[in-house]
Amino acid sequence: MEPKINVTEETRLADILSAYPWLPDELVRRDGRFKVIRSPLTQALIRRATVRDAAKRTGYPAGEIMEMLHEIVREHIE
């Protein structure tokens, strides 16, 4: 099975979470810095936020976030 969307630095988090609603739980399990995704402020801003924005907030390079997202998605679709 193929991933539902292609994730790039410019991909909106709302699009990723719409395709993979279980993803926030998986991200938080991997690294506590992703807990911010559950905050009310983040939820309000998530429509406009991109993978690049998430990188700035978490301290991860955008490329590492994309790799992590691809890895998590692959694990769940196989």
Secondary structure as GFF3:
##gff-version 3
##sequence-region A 1 78
A	DSSP	alpha_helix	13	19	.	.	.	ID=ss1
A	DSSP	alpha_helix	23	30	.	.	.	ID=ss2
A	DSSP	three_ten_helix	32	38	.	.	.	ID=ss3
A	DSSP	alpha_helix	40	45	.	.	.	ID=ss4
A	DSSP	alpha_helix	51	58	.	.	.	ID=ss5
A	DSSP	alpha_helix	62	77	.	.	.	ID=ss6
###
